[in-house]
Amino acid sequence: MTGRKMLRGSAQPRCASRGFALMFALLALVLVSLAAVVAHSRAREDALREREAQLLWVGDQYRQAIRSYAAVRPVAGTGQYPKVLEDLVEDKRGPVAIHHLRRLYSDPMTGAVDWVLEGQAGAIVGLHSRSEQAPLRHANFPAVDAGFARAQSYAQWRFLVNDDPGRNATDLPPGAAAPSTIAGGPGATPGTAPGDGNGSSDPSAAPPAPSNTVAAELLCRDQQISAVADCNGLPQPQLNACIRAAKQQYYVCLAAVGN
């Protein structure tokens, strides 16, 4: 009888020890799981912030390209806004095509060239994302985009050529008519832009913040636009020669960037 009592007494500490070990193991598993969830959440947040930065850069590229297009006066005409986004990639209003935009960039938030275009009288004066997701960023915007701080969705980050620094993202510029959503081109549904021709919907198709090479290429483009603008008013033969010279200088500039 005494031997049985001793066996029972020695078994109880063993069971308690095993119970504590199991409890600590479960606690460690919970902590590891929580750490994994936090890490995943931070990774998703970092990725979203990166896409936000891309959206700001890409939207500004479109805005600058629309302004550039409007600044170039075609032969015997006046400045005008593009009808479709492809006009920014290849402006054929003059004898020589001008490239205001390198290519049609995808919306980093959707991964596709499905921008909602805003226009007046059928001409594009700006665009914005169709994403209704709430932004993480609400401060430290460039002055021209200061109104984005009050935006409730990325769709309210409107990149307009006639923007007013400090305005609410959903407000219209003073004295401007209300932009209307317009079609993006042949075969496009209202409020969407035409495809980029690559058939790609990869979010990585949206460019990162401009590198030194990209900045130099954009400078070459700006120099070409300025040179073509200086050709305005020349007689037809000199006009054609002037535009060809501007285009040739553009290629020379790009070649220098490549080296």
C-alpha positions as a printed Julia matrix, in Angstrom:
259×3 Matrix{Float64}:
   0.0    0.0     0.0
   2.81   2.35    0.88
   4.53   1.6    -2.44
   1.4    2.52   -4.41
   1.09   5.83   -2.59
   4.7    6.65   -3.43
   4.1    5.88   -7.11
   1.05   8.13   -7.17
   2.98  10.95   -5.49
   5.82  10.76   -8.0
   3.44  10.7   -10.99
   1.73  13.96  -10.05
   4.83  16.19  -10.46
   5.5   14.55  -13.83
   1.97  15.36  -15.04
   2.25  18.94  -13.81
   5.6   19.32  -15.57
   4.14  18.04  -18.81
   1.16  20.39  -18.45
   3.41  23.42  -18.01
   5.52  22.37  -21.0
   2.43  22.03  -23.16
   1.16  25.44  -22.0
   4.47  27.11  -22.84
   4.51  25.4   -26.24
   1.01  26.7   -27.02
   1.98  30.18  -25.82
   5.06  30.15  -28.07
   2.91  29.04  -31.01
   0.47  31.9   -30.37
   3.31  34.43  -30.18
   4.87  33.15  -33.4
   1.5   33.32  -35.15
   0.93  36.89  -33.95
   4.4   37.89  -35.13
   3.69  36.39  -38.55
   0.37  38.27  -38.78
   2.04  41.55  -37.83
   4.85  41.01  -40.33
   2.37  40.19  -43.08
   0.29  43.26  -42.25
   3.38  45.49  -42.34
   4.48  43.99  -45.65
   1.05  44.69  -47.16
   1.12  48.25  -45.81
   4.62  48.84  -47.21
   3.53  47.51  -50.6
   0.48  49.79  -50.58
   2.6   52.82  -49.7
   4.88  51.98  -52.61
   1.9   51.83  -54.97
   0.73  55.18  -53.58
   4.1   56.71  -54.46
   3.88  55.19  -57.94
   0.35  56.55  -58.39
   1.52  60.07  -57.53
   4.39  59.82  -60.0
   2.41  58.24  -62.82
  -0.52  60.64  -62.39
   1.85  63.59  -62.56
   3.45  62.18  -65.73
   0.03  62.1   -67.4
  -0.72  65.61  -66.16
   2.57  66.97  -67.52
   2.04  65.16  -70.82
  -1.44  66.69  -71.23
  -0.02  70.13  -70.53
   2.78  69.5   -72.99
   0.29  68.41  -75.65
  -1.77  71.56  -75.15
   1.33  73.75  -75.3
   2.26  72.59  -78.81
   0.39  74.48  -81.49
  -0.25  72.52  -84.69
   0.18  74.13  -88.09
  -2.42  76.87  -88.65
  -4.12  75.99  -85.39
  -4.13  76.65  -81.68
  -3.28  74.59  -78.65
  -5.79  71.92  -77.77
  -6.18  68.99  -75.39
  -5.9   65.33  -76.44
  -8.97  63.34  -77.39
  -7.54  59.95  -76.38
  -4.56  58.94  -74.26
  -2.73  57.58  -77.29
  -2.37  61.17  -78.5
   0.1   61.71  -75.68
   2.31  58.85  -76.84
   2.27  59.95  -80.49
   1.13  63.46  -81.32
   0.49  63.46  -85.08
  -0.89  66.97  -85.42
   2.25  68.22  -87.13
   4.45  66.9   -89.93
   6.6   65.07  -87.37
   5.16  63.02  -84.5
   5.94  64.23  -80.97
   6.1   61.97  -77.94
   4.72  63.69  -74.85
   4.61  60.39  -72.94
   6.9   57.39  -73.33
   4.02  54.91  -73.12
   0.63  54.45  -71.49
   1.28  53.69  -67.84
  -0.94  51.36  -65.83
  -2.77  52.47  -62.71
  -0.65  51.07  -59.85
  -3.81  50.49  -57.81
  -5.54  48.3   -60.39
  -2.59  47.05  -62.43
  -4.27  48.03  -65.71
  -4.64  51.04  -68.0
  -8.21  51.59  -66.85
  -8.02  55.23  -65.82
 -11.15  57.29  -65.42
 -10.68  60.2   -67.81
 -12.02  63.67  -67.09
 -12.79  65.99  -69.95
 -14.37  69.15  -71.18
 -16.02  69.22  -74.61
 -14.66  65.75  -75.37
 -11.04  66.66  -74.6
  -9.0   65.09  -71.81
  -8.02  67.55  -69.07
  -7.08  64.99  -66.42
  -7.6   61.52  -65.03
  -7.79  59.56  -61.81
  -7.77  56.01  -60.52
 -10.99  54.06  -60.29
  -9.92  52.47  -56.97
 -12.29  53.22  -54.08
  -9.77  51.97  -51.53
  -9.0   54.38  -48.7
  -5.49  55.88  -48.87
  -2.92  55.38  -46.17
  -1.29  58.71  -46.95
  -2.98  61.89  -45.76
  -0.08  64.36  -45.51
   3.21  65.5   -47.07
   1.89  65.79  -50.62
   3.5   68.05  -53.23
   1.97  71.53  -53.24
   0.06  70.86  -56.45
  -1.58  67.81  -54.83
  -2.17  69.3   -51.38
  -5.92  68.65  -51.69
  -5.27  64.9   -51.7
  -4.83  65.07  -47.93
  -8.62  65.15  -47.56
  -9.35  62.41  -50.07
 -11.39  59.43  -48.88
 -10.33  57.16  -51.75
  -7.68  56.96  -54.46
 -10.39  57.86  -56.96
 -10.34  61.34  -55.41
  -6.67  61.83  -56.26
  -7.56  63.77  -59.43
  -4.66  64.75  -61.66
  -6.01  67.77  -63.55
  -4.06  70.15  -65.77
  -5.92  73.19  -64.41
  -5.42  72.27  -60.77
  -5.19  74.78  -57.96
  -2.64  74.08  -55.18
  -4.26  73.49  -51.81
  -7.75  72.78  -53.12
  -9.81  69.86  -51.9
  -9.28  66.76  -54.0
 -12.98  66.68  -54.83
 -13.28  70.4   -55.6
 -13.09  71.97  -59.03
 -10.58  74.67  -59.89
 -11.98  78.21  -59.59
 -13.98  79.17  -62.67
 -13.67  75.74  -64.27
 -16.6   73.87  -65.73
 -17.32  70.52  -64.19
 -15.19  67.9   -65.97
 -17.17  65.0   -67.29
 -16.08  61.41  -67.57
 -15.3   60.63  -71.19
 -14.53  57.54  -73.17
 -10.92  56.48  -73.5
 -10.91  55.84  -77.23
 -12.31  53.48  -79.86
 -13.71  50.38  -78.25
 -13.29  51.7   -74.71
 -16.13  51.88  -72.24
 -17.05  55.31  -70.87
 -14.67  56.39  -68.15
 -11.89  53.97  -69.1
  -8.7   54.4   -71.0
  -7.64  52.21  -73.93
  -5.28  49.33  -73.32
  -1.54  49.76  -73.34
  -1.13  47.43  -76.29
   0.91  44.95  -74.28
  -1.99  42.94  -72.89
  -0.35  43.22  -69.47
  -2.21  43.86  -66.26
   0.8   43.29  -64.0
   1.0   45.96  -61.28
   4.76  45.96  -61.8
   4.12  47.54  -65.2
   3.71  50.85  -63.39
   7.09  52.56  -63.17
   8.83  53.3   -59.9
   9.93  56.76  -58.89
  11.97  58.23  -61.77
  15.65  57.31  -61.84
  18.38  59.59  -63.14
  18.06  57.96  -66.57
  14.3   58.51  -66.72
  14.71  62.1   -65.56
  17.27  62.68  -68.3
  14.93  61.18  -70.92
  12.13  63.45  -69.74
  14.47  66.41  -70.05
  15.18  65.36  -73.65
  11.44  65.27  -74.27
  10.94  68.72  -72.76
  13.74  70.11  -74.91
  12.1   68.63  -78.02
   8.75  70.13  -77.11
  10.33  73.53  -76.55
  12.21  73.31  -79.85
   9.06  72.36  -81.77
   7.15  75.21  -80.14
   9.83  77.61  -81.39
   9.11  76.43  -84.94
   5.6   77.88  -84.85
   5.02  80.71  -87.31
   7.67  79.64  -89.81
   6.71  79.18  -93.48
   5.9   75.6   -94.48
   9.32  74.56  -95.89
  11.23  76.02  -92.93
   8.64  74.63  -90.52
   9.16  71.06  -91.72
  12.94  71.42  -91.55
  12.73  72.95  -88.08
  10.57  70.12  -86.72
  12.83  67.48  -88.29
  15.84  69.13  -86.67
  14.07  69.13  -83.29
  13.27  65.45  -83.64
  16.84  64.63  -84.65
  18.15  66.54  -81.65
  15.77  64.54  -79.46
  17.27  61.26  -80.7
  20.78  62.61  -80.16
  19.83  63.53  -76.62
  18.41  60.05  -75.97
  21.56  58.44  -77.36
  23.65  60.51  -74.98
  21.48  59.35  -72.08
  21.98  55.75  -73.12
  25.73  56.16  -73.02
